[in-house]
Every structure is written in structure tokens, then in C-alpha cells.
Amino acid sequence: MKLSSDLRAFETRIGHSFTNPDLLIRALTHGSMSSPTRSDNQRLEFLGDRVLGLVMATALLDQDAQASEGQLAPRFNALVRKETCADVAREIDLGAVLKLGRSEMLSGGRRKQALLGDAIEAVIAAVYRDAGFEAADALIRRLWGERITSVESDARDAKTALQEWAQGRGERPPTYVEVARTGPDHAPVFTIAARLQNGKEAQATAGSKRQAEQAAASVLLAQLETSS
């Protein structure tokens, strides 16, 4: 099967030319487009998640031979979590080539974090199936790039770090309150406030509640570090 020009361009963006183009098409096909004759990317996403994990674990071990498991785990989590996968997908404009059903497309599916994160994992699996582990390893290291070498030594997510900060001072866990919601139903924007028992708080805005909560926690942590 010949690939369309936009998929050929996508191959160029990821640096891999498929011997079996059907794998790429399947990796980019969301469940809303599946049919008895068209497979979606769920099985590939399952496999790609495992390939990504193995590559990242190996890369982190190679990068820091002295790091303990306790240091490596949060770095690993930061590199493989859905937000990071979605960011990588956006950088290669994966959303533009996703094959979505009409309802999913109208609801802003090309920008959804979960869809993008799942699809990049499916693409990883497609490369693995097409050309083996070394090709998938090279793809991941190329696309994640400096994220691997610059991931913070303590890469706990901001909400976890803020909760530990509060607990360490005998305070109740922080709370997260939706302050505002704007935008159309298919692409809402949330403003969330992270609040501590001591009265301190910070707000952040993002395209999902989870992202906004993480961002608000990160802002509040930065404020606490500055005032300490």
C-alpha cells in the first residue's frame, strides 16, 4: 500500500520510512475509525508503552551509573507519562495525521492529550514491528532528545511534591479548586487554584483539569521555594 503525501511527510518528521506502511496507518487509526476491515491502534499502543518503558529505563541507567532506584523512578515517570508523550506528539504534528471518526474530530480529538499520547506509543510499536528494537530505540531517543539528559534528578510530578511539602510540615494535603472554565465544549480551558492549609495558593490554566492542577502545583512550589 502506498502512503499519502501527508503520511510520507510524517515519516520524514519521525525519521523512519516504513517497509510495511500498513503498520503506520494502523498506528494512526483511532478507535472511532475502527471497523471489521480497519484495525485501530489500541494493541499497538499497548506494545509501544512497553517498548518506551524499556528504552527509557535503559537510557537512564546508562546516563547515571550511580543513581539509586529511588532517584531513577521519578525521572522515568517524568519521561513516560502521558503529558510528556503528548508533548512529543505535538512537536512532530502527529495530530494532523490521526485518523479519527467524525464525532471525535469535531470534539477536538487532534488536540487531546490522551489521544496524542496513545498514538505516539502506537507509532513506537509500529516502528518496532517494522524494523526491530534498535530502530524503535533510535526513534525514541531522537524524539525525546534532550528530555532524557535534562530530566530533573527529582522529577516527581508537582502535585506529589506539593503534597509531600505539606505533609512534611504537618499540614493537610493541598486542595484543587476549579476557578473558571472557558472555551467551547469540545476544547475547554480550565483555570485551577492549588491551595494550602496555610492560606497560600496559586492558579494556572490549561486544556485539561489534570494539566491545570499540575501547573498550579508547580507555580505554588516555585513560590514556596522563593519565599523559603
Residue, then its C-alpha position, 0 to 999 in steps of 0.5 A: m500500500k502506498l502512503s499519502s503525501d501527508l503520511r510520507a511527510f510524517e515519516t520524514r518528521i519521525g525519521h523512519s520510512f516504513t517497509n510495511p506502511d500498513l503498520l503506520i496507518r494502523a498506528l494512526t487509526h483511532g478507535s472511532m475509525s475502527s471497523p471489521t476491515r480497519s484495525d485501530n491502534q489500541r494493541l499497538e499502543f499497548l506494545g509501544d508503552r512497553v517498548l518506551g518503558l524499556v528504552m527509557a529505563t535503559a537510557l537512564l541507567d546508562q546516563d547515571a551509573q550511580a543513581s539509586e532506584g529511588q532517584l531513577a523512578p521519578r525521572f522515568n515517570a517524568l519521561v513516560r507519562k502521558e503529558t510528556c508523550a503528548d508533548v512529543a506528539r505535538e512537536i512532530d504534528l502527529g495530530a494532523v495525521l490521526k485518523l479519527g471518526r467524525s464525532e471525535m474530530l469535531s470534539g477536538g480529538r487532534r488536540k487531546q492529550a490522551l489521544l496524542g499520547d496513545a498514538i505516539e506509543a502506537v507509532i513506537a510499536a509500529v516502528y518496532r514491528d517494522a524494523g526491530f528494537e534498535a530502530a524503535d530505540a533510535l526513534i525514541r531517543r531522537l524524539w525525546g532528545e534532550r528530555i532524557t539528559s535534562v530530566e530533573s534528578d527529582a522529577r516527581d510530578a508537582k502535585t506529589a511534591l506539593q503534597e509531600w511539602a505539606q505533609g512534611r510540615g504537618e499540614r493537610p494535603p493541598t486542595y484543587v479548586e476549579v476557578a473558571r472554565t472557558g472555551p467551547d465544549h469540545a476544547p475547554v480551558f480550565t483555570i485551577a487554584a492549588r491551595l494550602q492549609n496555610g492560606k497560600e495558593a496559586q492558579a494556572t490554566a490549561g486544556s485539561k483539569r489534570q494539566a491545570e492542577q499540575a501547573a498550579a502545583s508547580v507555580l505554588l512550589a516555585q513560590l514556596e521555594t522563593s519565599s523559603 
